[in-house]
Amino acid sequence: MKSVGTIRKIDELGRIVIPIEIRNKLNINEKDLLEIFIEENSIILKKFEESCVFCGSIEDLKKYKNKLVCSKCVENIIY
């Protein structure tokens, strides 16, 4: 894991501020959703991207009964 050399204090509500340089580099904007993972002794934040419920693709998504399905999986289901 690459360190960017930034240290932030957690406030009394458990919040931290992600520096603007990091948000810009990762294209994280106000109101974006982040996924939070724990890996050994690390907390990992990842920008949430909606994906196909079957294969995980993020391209050419269509909604079906409030679920996202990519066009390739739609084709596989039909045939």
PDB file with one MODEL, atoms N, CA, C and O in Angstrom:
MODEL        1
ATOM      1  N   MET A   1       0.840  -1.173   0.000  1.00  0.00           N
ATOM      2  CA  MET A   1       0.000   0.000   0.000  1.00  0.00           C
ATOM      3  C   MET A   1       0.883   1.233   0.000  1.00  0.00           C
ATOM      4  O   MET A   1       1.844   1.316   0.765  1.00  0.00           O
ATOM      5  N   LYS A   2       0.558   2.193  -0.860  1.00  0.00           N
ATOM      6  CA  LYS A   2       1.371   3.395  -0.992  1.00  0.00           C
ATOM      7  C   LYS A   2       0.914   4.458   0.001  1.00  0.00           C
ATOM      8  O   LYS A   2      -0.278   4.752   0.091  1.00  0.00           O
ATOM      9  N   SER A   3       1.835   5.023   0.732  1.00  0.00           N
ATOM     10  CA  SER A   3       1.531   6.091   1.678  1.00  0.00           C
ATOM     11  C   SER A   3       1.604   7.430   0.970  1.00  0.00           C
ATOM     12  O   SER A   3       2.508   7.679   0.172  1.00  0.00           O
ATOM     13  N   VAL A   4       0.628   8.297   1.275  1.00  0.00           N
ATOM     14  CA  VAL A   4       0.653   9.634   0.678  1.00  0.00           C
ATOM     15  C   VAL A   4       1.152  10.671   1.670  1.00  0.00           C
ATOM     16  O   VAL A   4       1.214  11.858   1.349  1.00  0.00           O
ATOM     17  N   GLY A   5       1.511  10.230   2.883  1.00  0.00           N
ATOM     18  CA  GLY A   5       2.121  11.128   3.849  1.00  0.00           C
ATOM     19  C   GLY A   5       1.175  12.108   4.509  1.00  0.00           C
ATOM     20  O   GLY A   5       1.613  13.158   4.979  1.00  0.00           O
ATOM     21  N   THR A   6      -0.109  11.796   4.557  1.00  0.00           N
ATOM     22  CA  THR A   6      -1.082  12.680   5.186  1.00  0.00           C
ATOM     23  C   THR A   6      -1.617  12.022   6.445  1.00  0.00           C
ATOM     24  O   THR A   6      -1.953  10.837   6.443  1.00  0.00           O
ATOM     25  N   ILE A   7      -1.693  12.791   7.512  1.00  0.00           N
ATOM     26  CA  ILE A   7      -2.228  12.293   8.777  1.00  0.00           C
ATOM     27  C   ILE A   7      -3.450  13.123   9.121  1.00  0.00           C
ATOM     28  O   ILE A   7      -3.417  14.351   9.041  1.00  0.00           O
ATOM     29  N   ARG A   8      -4.529  12.453   9.505  1.00  0.00           N
ATOM     30  CA  ARG A   8      -5.765  13.138   9.887  1.00  0.00           C
ATOM     31  C   ARG A   8      -6.228  12.620  11.241  1.00  0.00           C
ATOM     32  O   ARG A   8      -6.052  11.445  11.562  1.00  0.00           O
ATOM     33  N   LYS A   9      -6.815  13.496  12.021  1.00  0.00           N
ATOM     34  CA  LYS A   9      -7.343  13.137  13.332  1.00  0.00           C
ATOM     35  C   LYS A   9      -8.811  12.741  13.191  1.00  0.00           C
ATOM     36  O   LYS A   9      -9.552  13.358  12.425  1.00  0.00           O
ATOM     37  N   ILE A  10      -9.227  11.722  13.924  1.00  0.00           N
ATOM     38  CA  ILE A  10     -10.629  11.329  13.967  1.00  0.00           C
ATOM     39  C   ILE A  10     -11.333  12.234  14.974  1.00  0.00           C
ATOM     40  O   ILE A  10     -10.849  12.422  16.091  1.00  0.00           O
ATOM     41  N   ASP A  11     -12.486  12.799  14.574  1.00  0.00           N
ATOM     42  CA  ASP A  11     -13.194  13.683  15.498  1.00  0.00           C
ATOM     43  C   ASP A  11     -14.035  12.875  16.490  1.00  0.00           C
ATOM     44  O   ASP A  11     -14.049  11.645  16.452  1.00  0.00           O
ATOM     45  N   GLU A  12     -14.733  13.589  17.377  1.00  0.00           N
ATOM     46  CA  GLU A  12     -15.483  12.924  18.443  1.00  0.00           C
ATOM     47  C   GLU A  12     -16.641  12.064  17.927  1.00  0.00           C
ATOM     48  O   GLU A  12     -17.160  11.229  18.668  1.00  0.00           O
ATOM     49  N   LEU A  13     -17.051  12.254  16.670  1.00  0.00           N
ATOM     50  CA  LEU A  13     -18.102  11.426  16.068  1.00  0.00           C
ATOM     51  C   LEU A  13     -17.533  10.300  15.207  1.00  0.00           C
ATOM     52  O   LEU A  13     -18.286   9.572  14.559  1.00  0.00           O
ATOM     53  N   GLY A  14     -16.202  10.154  15.198  1.00  0.00           N
ATOM     54  CA  GLY A  14     -15.564   9.085  14.432  1.00  0.00           C
ATOM     55  C   GLY A  14     -15.327   9.421  12.972  1.00  0.00           C
ATOM     56  O   GLY A  14     -15.086   8.524  12.164  1.00  0.00           O
ATOM     57  N   ARG A  15     -15.389  10.689  12.621  1.00  0.00           N
ATOM     58  CA  ARG A  15     -15.227  11.112  11.232  1.00  0.00           C
ATOM     59  C   ARG A  15     -13.796  11.550  10.945  1.00  0.00           C
ATOM     60  O   ARG A  15     -13.072  12.006  11.831  1.00  0.00           O
ATOM     61  N   ILE A  16     -13.410  11.396   9.674  1.00  0.00           N
ATOM     62  CA  ILE A  16     -12.147  11.946   9.188  1.00  0.00           C
ATOM     63  C   ILE A  16     -12.437  12.714   7.902  1.00  0.00           C
ATOM     64  O   ILE A  16     -13.443  12.474   7.233  1.00  0.00           O
ATOM     65  N   VAL A  17     -11.549  13.632   7.571  1.00  0.00           N
ATOM     66  CA  VAL A  17     -11.663  14.367   6.312  1.00  0.00           C
ATOM     67  C   VAL A  17     -10.649  13.775   5.340  1.00  0.00           C
ATOM     68  O   VAL A  17      -9.466  13.646   5.656  1.00  0.00           O
ATOM     69  N   ILE A  18     -11.129  13.419   4.161  1.00  0.00           N
ATOM     70  CA  ILE A  18     -10.231  12.932   3.108  1.00  0.00           C
ATOM     71  C   ILE A  18      -9.715  14.155   2.366  1.00  0.00           C
ATOM     72  O   ILE A  18     -10.507  14.927   1.826  1.00  0.00           O
ATOM     73  N   PRO A  19      -8.398  14.342   2.332  1.00  0.00           N
ATOM     74  CA  PRO A  19      -7.836  15.542   1.695  1.00  0.00           C
ATOM     75  C   PRO A  19      -8.281  15.697   0.243  1.00  0.00           C
ATOM     76  O   PRO A  19      -8.454  14.713  -0.476  1.00  0.00           O
ATOM     77  N   ILE A  20      -8.460  16.941  -0.171  1.00  0.00           N
ATOM     78  CA  ILE A  20      -8.926  17.253  -1.519  1.00  0.00           C
ATOM     79  C   ILE A  20      -8.021  16.657  -2.592  1.00  0.00           C
ATOM     80  O   ILE A  20      -8.507  16.237  -3.642  1.00  0.00           O
ATOM     81  N   GLU A  21      -6.711  16.613  -2.346  1.00  0.00           N
ATOM     82  CA  GLU A  21      -5.784  16.049  -3.337  1.00  0.00           C
ATOM     83  C   GLU A  21      -6.115  14.585  -3.613  1.00  0.00           C
ATOM     84  O   GLU A  21      -6.076  14.139  -4.760  1.00  0.00           O
ATOM     85  N   ILE A  22      -6.439  13.842  -2.561  1.00  0.00           N
ATOM     86  CA  ILE A  22      -6.773  12.419  -2.720  1.00  0.00           C
ATOM     87  C   ILE A  22      -8.128  12.281  -3.409  1.00  0.00           C
ATOM     88  O   ILE A  22      -8.292  11.454  -4.306  1.00  0.00           O
ATOM     89  N   ARG A  23      -9.108  13.101  -2.984  1.00  0.00           N
ATOM     90  CA  ARG A  23     -10.432  13.036  -3.614  1.00  0.00           C
ATOM     91  C   ARG A  23     -10.359  13.376  -5.090  1.00  0.00           C
ATOM     92  O   ARG A  23     -11.017  12.733  -5.908  1.00  0.00           O
ATOM     93  N   ASN A  24      -9.568  14.379  -5.442  1.00  0.00           N
ATOM     94  CA  ASN A  24      -9.423  14.742  -6.859  1.00  0.00           C
ATOM     95  C   ASN A  24      -8.766  13.622  -7.652  1.00  0.00           C
ATOM     96  O   ASN A  24      -9.212  13.286  -8.749  1.00  0.00           O
ATOM     97  N   LYS A  25      -7.713  13.048  -7.101  1.00  0.00           N
ATOM     98  CA  LYS A  25      -6.983  11.987  -7.806  1.00  0.00           C
ATOM     99  C   LYS A  25      -7.871  10.765  -8.058  1.00  0.00           C
ATOM    100  O   LYS A  25      -7.743  10.104  -9.089  1.00  0.00           O
ATOM    101  N   LEU A  26      -8.777  10.464  -7.107  1.00  0.00           N
ATOM    102  CA  LEU A  26      -9.641   9.284  -7.227  1.00  0.00           C
ATOM    103  C   LEU A  26     -11.044   9.626  -7.731  1.00  0.00           C
ATOM    104  O   LEU A  26     -11.935   8.776  -7.737  1.00  0.00           O
ATOM    105  N   ASN A  27     -11.233  10.880  -8.155  1.00  0.00           N
ATOM    106  CA  ASN A  27     -12.519  11.342  -8.673  1.00  0.00           C
ATOM    107  C   ASN A  27     -13.662  11.074  -7.682  1.00  0.00           C
ATOM    108  O   ASN A  27     -14.731  10.598  -8.063  1.00  0.00           O
ATOM    109  N   ILE A  28     -13.416  11.386  -6.418  1.00  0.00           N
ATOM    110  CA  ILE A  28     -14.428  11.249  -5.376  1.00  0.00           C
ATOM    111  C   ILE A  28     -15.024  12.633  -5.140  1.00  0.00           C
ATOM    112  O   ILE A  28     -14.316  13.580  -4.799  1.00  0.00           O
ATOM    113  N   ASN A  29     -16.335  12.729  -5.327  1.00  0.00           N
ATOM    114  CA  ASN A  29     -17.021  14.006  -5.202  1.00  0.00           C
ATOM    115  C   ASN A  29     -17.979  13.989  -4.009  1.00  0.00           C
ATOM    116  O   ASN A  29     -18.276  12.936  -3.445  1.00  0.00           O
ATOM    117  N   GLU A  30     -18.446  15.168  -3.646  1.00  0.00           N
ATOM    118  CA  GLU A  30     -19.422  15.298  -2.581  1.00  0.00           C
ATOM    119  C   GLU A  30     -20.627  14.412  -2.884  1.00  0.00           C
ATOM    120  O   GLU A  30     -21.101  14.382  -4.019  1.00  0.00           O
ATOM    121  N   LYS A  31     -21.120  13.701  -1.894  1.00  0.00           N
ATOM    122  CA  LYS A  31     -22.290  12.811  -1.976  1.00  0.00           C
ATOM    123  C   LYS A  31     -21.988  11.461  -2.628  1.00  0.00           C
ATOM    124  O   LYS A  31     -22.878  10.612  -2.692  1.00  0.00           O
ATOM    125  N   ASP A  32     -20.752  11.230  -3.118  1.00  0.00           N
ATOM    126  CA  ASP A  32     -20.405   9.905  -3.650  1.00  0.00           C
ATOM    127  C   ASP A  32     -20.449   8.884  -2.524  1.00  0.00           C
ATOM    128  O   ASP A  32     -20.215   9.216  -1.362  1.00  0.00           O
ATOM    129  N   LEU A  33     -20.747   7.651  -2.875  1.00  0.00           N
ATOM    130  CA  LEU A  33     -20.761   6.568  -1.899  1.00  0.00           C
ATOM    131  C   LEU A  33     -19.392   5.901  -1.862  1.00  0.00           C
ATOM    132  O   LEU A  33     -18.755   5.716  -2.899  1.00  0.00           O
ATOM    133  N   LEU A  34     -18.943   5.540  -0.659  1.00  0.00           N
ATOM    134  CA  LEU A  34     -17.684   4.813  -0.484  1.00  0.00           C
ATOM    135  C   LEU A  34     -17.967   3.488   0.203  1.00  0.00           C
ATOM    136  O   LEU A  34     -18.779   3.415   1.126  1.00  0.00           O
ATOM    137  N   GLU A  35     -17.293   2.443  -0.254  1.00  0.00           N
ATOM    138  CA  GLU A  35     -17.355   1.148   0.424  1.00  0.00           C
ATOM    139  C   GLU A  35     -16.229   1.113   1.448  1.00  0.00           C
ATOM    140  O   GLU A  35     -15.146   1.646   1.206  1.00  0.00           O
ATOM    141  N   ILE A  36     -16.483   0.491   2.581  1.00  0.00           N
ATOM    142  CA  ILE A  36     -15.483   0.400   3.643  1.00  0.00           C
ATOM    143  C   ILE A  36     -15.187  -1.077   3.887  1.00  0.00           C
ATOM    144  O   ILE A  36     -16.091  -1.868   4.153  1.00  0.00           O
ATOM    145  N   PHE A  37     -13.910  -1.433   3.793  1.00  0.00           N
ATOM    146  CA  PHE A  37     -13.462  -2.808   4.007  1.00  0.00           C
ATOM    147  C   PHE A  37     -12.420  -2.836   5.118  1.00  0.00           C
ATOM    148  O   PHE A  37     -11.748  -1.839   5.384  1.00  0.00           O
ATOM    149  N   ILE A  38     -12.299  -3.973   5.750  1.00  0.00           N
ATOM    150  CA  ILE A  38     -11.212  -4.202   6.698  1.00  0.00           C
ATOM    151  C   ILE A  38     -10.358  -5.317   6.130  1.00  0.00           C
ATOM    152  O   ILE A  38     -10.866  -6.376   5.764  1.00  0.00           O
ATOM    153  N   GLU A  39      -9.049  -5.071   6.058  1.00  0.00           N
ATOM    154  CA  GLU A  39      -8.096  -6.077   5.574  1.00  0.00           C
ATOM    155  C   GLU A  39      -6.947  -6.124   6.562  1.00  0.00           C
ATOM    156  O   GLU A  39      -6.133  -5.203   6.633  1.00  0.00           O
ATOM    157  N   GLU A  40      -6.889  -7.207   7.326  1.00  0.00           N
ATOM    158  CA  GLU A  40      -5.946  -7.346   8.424  1.00  0.00           C
ATOM    159  C   GLU A  40      -6.071  -6.149   9.356  1.00  0.00           C
ATOM    160  O   GLU A  40      -7.126  -5.984   9.969  1.00  0.00           O
ATOM    161  N   ASN A  41      -5.060  -5.312   9.496  1.00  0.00           N
ATOM    162  CA  ASN A  41      -5.115  -4.154  10.391  1.00  0.00           C
ATOM    163  C   ASN A  41      -5.344  -2.848   9.651  1.00  0.00           C
ATOM    164  O   ASN A  41      -5.014  -1.779  10.163  1.00  0.00           O
ATOM    165  N   SER A  42      -5.906  -2.924   8.453  1.00  0.00           N
ATOM    166  CA  SER A  42      -6.107  -1.729   7.642  1.00  0.00           C
ATOM    167  C   SER A  42      -7.585  -1.506   7.340  1.00  0.00           C
ATOM    168  O   SER A  42      -8.356  -2.457   7.213  1.00  0.00           O
ATOM    169  N   ILE A  43      -7.966  -0.237   7.226  1.00  0.00           N
ATOM    170  CA  ILE A  43      -9.288   0.148   6.755  1.00  0.00           C
ATOM    171  C   ILE A  43      -9.119   0.614   5.324  1.00  0.00           C
ATOM    172  O   ILE A  43      -8.279   1.468   5.042  1.00  0.00           O
ATOM    173  N   ILE A  44      -9.909   0.063   4.418  1.00  0.00           N
ATOM    174  CA  ILE A  44      -9.805   0.403   3.005  1.00  0.00           C
ATOM    175  C   ILE A  44     -11.094   1.092   2.575  1.00  0.00           C
ATOM    176  O   ILE A  44     -12.190   0.571   2.784  1.00  0.00           O
ATOM    177  N   LEU A  45     -10.950   2.264   1.973  1.00  0.00           N
ATOM    178  CA  LEU A  45     -12.081   2.985   1.410  1.00  0.00           C
ATOM    179  C   LEU A  45     -12.014   2.873  -0.102  1.00  0.00           C
ATOM    180  O   LEU A  45     -10.956   3.077  -0.698  1.00  0.00           O
ATOM    181  N   LYS A  46     -13.152   2.546  -0.731  1.00  0.00           N
ATOM    182  CA  LYS A  46     -13.185   2.404  -2.185  1.00  0.00           C
ATOM    183  C   LYS A  46     -14.438   3.088  -2.701  1.00  0.00           C
ATOM    184  O   LYS A  46     -15.524   2.905  -2.150  1.00  0.00           O
ATOM    185  N   LYS A  47     -14.291   3.873  -3.756  1.00  0.00           N
ATOM    186  CA  LYS A  47     -15.450   4.524  -4.349  1.00  0.00           C
ATOM    187  C   LYS A  47     -16.409   3.450  -4.839  1.00  0.00           C
ATOM    188  O   LYS A  47     -16.012   2.532  -5.558  1.00  0.00           O
ATOM    189  N   PHE A  48     -17.669   3.570  -4.448  1.00  0.00           N
ATOM    190  CA  PHE A  48     -18.677   2.585  -4.826  1.00  0.00           C
ATOM    191  C   PHE A  48     -19.085   2.778  -6.268  1.00  0.00           C
ATOM    192  O   PHE A  48     -19.406   3.890  -6.687  1.00  0.00           O
ATOM    193  N   GLU A  49     -19.074   1.701  -7.024  1.00  0.00           N
ATOM    194  CA  GLU A  49     -19.538   1.724  -8.408  1.00  0.00           C
ATOM    195  C   GLU A  49     -20.602   0.646  -8.560  1.00  0.00           C
ATOM    196  O   GLU A  49     -20.380  -0.516  -8.220  1.00  0.00           O
ATOM    197  N   GLU A  50     -21.755   1.044  -9.074  1.00  0.00           N
ATOM    198  CA  GLU A  50     -22.801   0.063  -9.305  1.00  0.00           C
ATOM    199  C   GLU A  50     -22.323  -0.904 -10.378  1.00  0.00           C
ATOM    200  O   GLU A  50     -21.624  -0.511 -11.313  1.00  0.00           O
ATOM    201  N   SER A  51     -22.705  -2.176 -10.238  1.00  0.00           N
ATOM    202  CA  SER A  51     -22.233  -3.180 -11.177  1.00  0.00           C
ATOM    203  C   SER A  51     -23.292  -4.250 -11.398  1.00  0.00           C
ATOM    204  O   SER A  51     -24.274  -4.340 -10.662  1.00  0.00           O
ATOM    205  N   CYS A  52     -23.074  -5.047 -12.413  1.00  0.00           N
ATOM    206  CA  CYS A  52     -23.966  -6.153 -12.770  1.00  0.00           C
ATOM    207  C   CYS A  52     -24.054  -7.142 -11.602  1.00  0.00           C
ATOM    208  O   CYS A  52     -23.037  -7.519 -11.020  1.00  0.00           O
ATOM    209  N   VAL A  53     -25.276  -7.556 -11.270  1.00  0.00           N
ATOM    210  CA  VAL A  53     -25.458  -8.484 -10.149  1.00  0.00           C
ATOM    211  C   VAL A  53     -24.896  -9.870 -10.454  1.00  0.00           C
ATOM    212  O   VAL A  53     -24.655 -10.651  -9.533  1.00  0.00           O
ATOM    213  N   PHE A  54     -24.683 -10.187 -11.727  1.00  0.00           N
ATOM    214  CA  PHE A  54     -24.184 -11.508 -12.096  1.00  0.00           C
ATOM    215  C   PHE A  54     -22.668 -11.557 -12.258  1.00  0.00           C
ATOM    216  O   PHE A  54     -22.010 -12.429 -11.690  1.00  0.00           O
ATOM    217  N   CYS A  55     -22.108 -10.616 -13.036  1.00  0.00           N
ATOM    218  CA  CYS A  55     -20.673 -10.720 -13.359  1.00  0.00           C
ATOM    219  C   CYS A  55     -19.819  -9.596 -12.760  1.00  0.00           C
ATOM    220  O   CYS A  55     -18.592  -9.687 -12.767  1.00  0.00           O
ATOM    221  N   GLY A  56     -20.450  -8.546 -12.248  1.00  0.00           N
ATOM    222  CA  GLY A  56     -19.692  -7.442 -11.661  1.00  0.00           C
ATOM    223  C   GLY A  56     -19.256  -6.373 -12.640  1.00  0.00           C
ATOM    224  O   GLY A  56     -18.596  -5.413 -12.243  1.00  0.00           O
ATOM    225  N   SER A  57     -19.607  -6.511 -13.909  1.00  0.00           N
ATOM    226  CA  SER A  57     -19.235  -5.508 -14.918  1.00  0.00           C
ATOM    227  C   SER A  57     -19.879  -4.174 -14.581  1.00  0.00           C
ATOM    228  O   SER A  57     -20.966  -4.121 -14.005  1.00  0.00           O
ATOM    229  N   ILE A  58     -19.186  -3.084 -14.951  1.00  0.00           N
ATOM    230  CA  ILE A  58     -19.742  -1.748 -14.731  1.00  0.00           C
ATOM    231  C   ILE A  58     -20.138  -1.085 -16.052  1.00  0.00           C
ATOM    232  O   ILE A  58     -20.500   0.091 -16.075  1.00  0.00           O
ATOM    233  N   GLU A  59     -20.070  -1.836 -17.143  1.00  0.00           N
ATOM    234  CA  GLU A  59     -20.363  -1.283 -18.470  1.00  0.00           C
ATOM    235  C   GLU A  59     -21.732  -1.712 -18.978  1.00  0.00           C
ATOM    236  O   GLU A  59     -22.160  -2.846 -18.763  1.00  0.00           O
ATOM    237  N   ASP A  60     -22.414  -0.790 -19.655  1.00  0.00           N
ATOM    238  CA  ASP A  60     -23.685  -1.047 -20.343  1.00  0.00           C
ATOM    239  C   ASP A  60     -24.712  -1.721 -19.425  1.00  0.00           C
ATOM    240  O   ASP A  60     -25.209  -2.807 -19.722  1.00  0.00           O
ATOM    241  N   LEU A  61     -25.016  -1.064 -18.317  1.00  0.00           N
ATOM    242  CA  LEU A  61     -25.932  -1.624 -17.326  1.00  0.00           C
ATOM    243  C   LEU A  61     -27.372  -1.235 -17.628  1.00  0.00           C
ATOM    244  O   LEU A  61     -27.647  -0.114 -18.054  1.00  0.00           O
ATOM    245  N   LYS A  62     -28.282  -2.168 -17.403  1.00  0.00           N
ATOM    246  CA  LYS A  62     -29.716  -1.951 -17.545  1.00  0.00           C
ATOM    247  C   LYS A  62     -30.373  -2.350 -16.227  1.00  0.00           C
ATOM    248  O   LYS A  62     -29.939  -3.297 -15.572  1.00  0.00           O
ATOM    249  N   LYS A  63     -31.422  -1.623 -15.843  1.00  0.00           N
ATOM    250  CA  LYS A  63     -32.151  -1.962 -14.624  1.00  0.00           C
ATOM    251  C   LYS A  63     -33.255  -2.956 -14.940  1.00  0.00           C
ATOM    252  O   LYS A  63     -34.006  -2.784 -15.901  1.00  0.00           O
ATOM    253  N   TYR A  64     -33.347  -4.006 -14.116  1.00  0.00           N
ATOM    254  CA  TYR A  64     -34.431  -4.971 -14.218  1.00  0.00           C
ATOM    255  C   TYR A  64     -34.887  -5.300 -12.803  1.00  0.00           C
ATOM    256  O   TYR A  64     -34.131  -5.883 -12.025  1.00  0.00           O
ATOM    257  N   LYS A  65     -36.110  -4.933 -12.469  1.00  0.00           N
ATOM    258  CA  LYS A  65     -36.671  -5.154 -11.131  1.00  0.00           C
ATOM    259  C   LYS A  65     -35.732  -4.644 -10.038  1.00  0.00           C
ATOM    260  O   LYS A  65     -35.432  -5.346  -9.073  1.00  0.00           O
ATOM    261  N   ASN A  66     -35.274  -3.389 -10.219  1.00  0.00           N
ATOM    262  CA  ASN A  66     -34.371  -2.713  -9.271  1.00  0.00           C
ATOM    263  C   ASN A  66     -33.006  -3.381  -9.125  1.00  0.00           C
ATOM    264  O   ASN A  66     -32.312  -3.140  -8.137  1.00  0.00           O
ATOM    265  N   LYS A  67     -32.611  -4.202 -10.070  1.00  0.00           N
ATOM    266  CA  LYS A  67     -31.281  -4.810 -10.104  1.00  0.00           C
ATOM    267  C   LYS A  67     -30.605  -4.386 -11.391  1.00  0.00           C
ATOM    268  O   LYS A  67     -31.269  -4.177 -12.406  1.00  0.00           O
ATOM    269  N   LEU A  68     -29.284  -4.258 -11.355  1.00  0.00           N
ATOM    270  CA  LEU A  68     -28.531  -3.904 -12.555  1.00  0.00           C
ATOM    271  C   LEU A  68     -27.964  -5.150 -13.204  1.00  0.00           C
ATOM    272  O   LEU A  68     -27.382  -6.007 -12.540  1.00  0.00           O
ATOM    273  N   VAL A  69     -28.145  -5.238 -14.532  1.00  0.00           N
ATOM    274  CA  VAL A  69     -27.643  -6.370 -15.312  1.00  0.00           C
ATOM    275  C   VAL A  69     -26.981  -5.803 -16.560  1.00  0.00           C
ATOM    276  O   VAL A  69     -27.542  -4.930 -17.222  1.00  0.00           O
ATOM    277  N   CYS A  70     -25.781  -6.302 -16.884  1.00  0.00           N
ATOM    278  CA  CYS A  70     -25.094  -5.816 -18.088  1.00  0.00           C
ATOM    279  C   CYS A  70     -25.683  -6.493 -19.327  1.00  0.00           C
ATOM    280  O   CYS A  70     -26.337  -7.531 -19.226  1.00  0.00           O
ATOM    281  N   SER A  71     -25.442  -5.893 -20.495  1.00  0.00           N
ATOM    282  CA  SER A  71     -26.012  -6.409 -21.741  1.00  0.00           C
ATOM    283  C   SER A  71     -25.511  -7.818 -22.065  1.00  0.00           C
ATOM    284  O   SER A  71     -26.251  -8.615 -22.641  1.00  0.00           O
ATOM    285  N   LYS A  72     -24.262  -8.133 -21.701  1.00  0.00           N
ATOM    286  CA  LYS A  72     -23.744  -9.482 -21.981  1.00  0.00           C
ATOM    287  C   LYS A  72     -24.492 -10.532 -21.164  1.00  0.00           C
ATOM    288  O   LYS A  72     -24.809 -11.605 -21.679  1.00  0.00           O
ATOM    289  N   CYS A  73     -24.775 -10.235 -19.902  1.00  0.00           N
ATOM    290  CA  CYS A  73     -25.510 -11.192 -19.071  1.00  0.00           C
ATOM    291  C   CYS A  73     -26.967 -11.310 -19.543  1.00  0.00           C
ATOM    292  O   CYS A  73     -27.558 -12.388 -19.482  1.00  0.00           O
ATOM    293  N   VAL A  74     -27.536 -10.200 -20.012  1.00  0.00           N
ATOM    294  CA  VAL A  74     -28.896 -10.254 -20.560  1.00  0.00           C
ATOM    295  C   VAL A  74     -28.913 -11.210 -21.737  1.00  0.00           C
ATOM    296  O   VAL A  74     -29.817 -12.040 -21.840  1.00  0.00           O
ATOM    297  N   GLU A  75     -27.932 -11.112 -22.631  1.00  0.00           N
ATOM    298  CA  GLU A  75     -27.840 -12.015 -23.774  1.00  0.00           C
ATOM    299  C   GLU A  75     -27.705 -13.469 -23.322  1.00  0.00           C
ATOM    300  O   GLU A  75     -28.360 -14.354 -23.872  1.00  0.00           O
ATOM    301  N   ASN A  76     -26.855 -13.715 -22.320  1.00  0.00           N
ATOM    302  CA  ASN A  76     -26.664 -15.083 -21.823  1.00  0.00           C
ATOM    303  C   ASN A  76     -27.946 -15.647 -21.213  1.00  0.00           C
ATOM    304  O   ASN A  76     -28.219 -16.842 -21.329  1.00  0.00           O
ATOM    305  N   ILE A  77     -28.713 -14.804 -20.578  1.00  0.00           N
ATOM    306  CA  ILE A  77     -29.967 -15.270 -19.972  1.00  0.00           C
ATOM    307  C   ILE A  77     -30.994 -15.610 -21.051  1.00  0.00           C
ATOM    308  O   ILE A  77     -31.732 -16.589 -20.931  1.00  0.00           O
ATOM    309  N   ILE A  78     -31.034 -14.802 -22.096  1.00  0.00           N
ATOM    310  CA  ILE A  78     -32.019 -15.001 -23.170  1.00  0.00           C
ATOM    311  C   ILE A  78     -31.725 -16.279 -23.957  1.00  0.00           C
ATOM    312  O   ILE A  78     -32.648 -16.997 -24.340  1.00  0.00           O
ATOM    313  N   TYR A  79     -30.455 -16.563 -24.196  1.00  0.00           N
ATOM    314  CA  TYR A  79     -30.106 -17.721 -25.041  1.00  0.00           C
ATOM    315  C   TYR A  79     -29.671 -18.874 -24.232  1.00  0.00           C
ATOM    316  O   TYR A  79     -29.342 -19.925 -24.781  1.00  0.00           O
TER     317      TYR A  79
ENDMDL
END
